[in-house]
Amino acid sequence: MISFTPLFKTMKEKNISSYKLEKLGFSRATYYSIQQGNSISTNTVNQLCKLLKCEVSDIMEFVDEDEKKEQKTE
């Protein structure tokens, strides 16, 4: 599963709110969709990287759900 937790951490570190992202031209609807955990296109990832001046890994990460479940049962 792809997690966007790094995006929210990056935004906080850079002091960039969702409002500021919108003012920079990023869609508010897309931002809210990301908050809900919906998938996004590579174009959206590219746009976020440009706006936040960061790497893809600062936007999203892979979380292995099966591995998390195994750790909980141990």
Secondary structure, DSSP 8 states (H G I E B T S, - for coil): -EE-HHHHHHHHHTT--HHHHHHTT--HHHHHHHHTT----HHHHHHHHHHHT--GGGT-EE--HHHHHHHHH-
